[in-house]
Amino acid sequence: MKVLFLVIATLFVAGCSQEKKEQQHTSQAVVQQAQTATATSVAAKEKSMKSVASEKNVTQKTQKVAAKETTKTAVVAKPAQEVAPVKTETVPKKVAVIDKTEINGAKIFVKCSSCHGKNAQKHALGKSHVIKGWAQAKIVDALHGYKAGTYGGAMKAVMKGQASSLSDADINAVAKYISEL
């Protein structure tokens, strides 16, 4: 009987320990499932929170855009102010009469200044007289002589070409300008 009792006790202890191992194994599986579920739940919550934050940002941006559009619309929607009529009066035009007969000697002399110098202070091409300080009448006579081919020395041919394009009025205007330099 002692033997039988020992065998039953051993079986009982063995059975209990097997049961305990199964319970531990089951407990570990439950703990792992709980941890997995918790991790999944945490990830889902984080994703949900990001989604909510993103939706919140989108909502805020949409509200800002809507506010700007509302402002723009409000500016456009303002009624126009009434403008008082402007009094007008007719002013007679003053017509300036330009005397086209007056010829500018300075403009004519620009062509001469390339040889005679800006202030008529040079010997043209190193061969002519300095014409600065000449009297108007002397310049007029010289230019008419060049034009006719009856005046001049070494530069006679060059000056004939220059003077032949000048009218009597041009000659008088440029002679006056040179004499006043």
Buried (B, 14 or more C-beta within 10 A) or exposed (E): EEEEEEEEEEEEEEEEEEEEEEEEEEEEEEEEEEEEEEEEEEEEEEEEEEEEEEEEEEEEEEEEEEEEEEEEEEEEEEEEEEEEEEEEEEEEEEEEEEEEEEBEBEEBBEEBEEBBBEEBEBEBEEEBEBBBEBEBEBBBBBBBBBBEEEBBEEBEEBBBEBBEEBEEEBBBBBBBBBBEB
